[in-house]
Amino acid sequence: MRVIIIGAGVAGLSIGWRLLQAGAEVVVLERAQPGHGATWASAGMIAVTGENGDAETPDAQFARYSGLLWPAFAAEIEAASGRKIAFRTDGALMTASNEAAAASFAVRAAASGGKVKFLSSAEAREFEPLLAPDIMGALYDPSEAQVDNRALGAALAAAFVRAGGELLANETVVRFRIAEDRVTGAVSPFATYHGDAFILAAGAWTTRIDALPPDAMPPVVPVKGEMIALAPPNADALPKRIVWGNEVYLVPRHDQLFVGATLSREGFDTSTTDGAANWLQSHAAGVMPALSEWEIAEHWAGLRPGSPDNLPILGETALKGLFVASGQFRNGILFAPAIAEALSSLVLGRAPPYSIAAFDPNRFRDQALLAKAGATG
Ligand code: GLY
């Protein structure tokens, strides 16, 4: 079987790698450089609790499942690529800024069977001495993890190529060839790539392809996120764990502290703004006052792939042979191993080990057809 994947981010490369391992021939076509979209711009958090709390929604359950796959996935990527990706399970603190939040964390901790722990203000500050004295307590999840997302993109690309995959950068797919109700080719300005199956894993750029009928077009929208990296006055000053609070998260990464992230829907604009940098640093300083003095060493923006219901969009579209892996929104890195497992299974005609029925791309089909009827009627 020959599979053409559009997008060399964490999703496209992971799915492609799994398909190669299962014996498929795989070509990945990337509009820019591998691992340089949302994969590069993210904070690399594997934040099952930080992003999803104790929700029982399908995406929260999927996040928990994928989080469990991450340690083995990380070890396998390092072994296959010969590169380090700095996967760390140092845990995370979710800080409470008022008594009600602290009380609700205490209840959650008590109901968690020891999985998460409630820390008083003093205990939280023993864990992370930079925390503001007015923090009312924190929820500590020791299983929260992170990975160096920039190293991850490069390592996945290396693992994919070492496994025999063909990876073409600067190769933008502009449209599909469709015969009856089946995709037969992916067309770039330079070539047409034929295959038995096609996977759209182009993140926020998933919709930038002509000639897809509306009911097969995944309704993905770019959701911009700006981040900054703060440089500590000395390496010892860096927090040890991920810290959440005051609408931001703080992620220690090598010798910097990443602070994220803004959320805005502005199309494909990836410009950075002083306003966002100031907002991020001042909110970070609300959690750890010393951060107001740290220098902003880097500032960047990326585009998350959002969906109308904030759930991922995973599975076969209305067009036979065209699959999609998009709409990961805030959880692209976290979901990667579970998406790789599910999409590679589906494309090979097998049931995914973890059901992704809730993320069926066809759940938007009626709305798309109605919108088209409205536009033409
Ligand atoms: N997962 C973090 C973010 O999307 O900002």
Residues whose N, C-alpha, C, O or C-beta is under 5 A from the ligand:
A	BS01	LIG	G225 G260 A261 F329 R330 N331
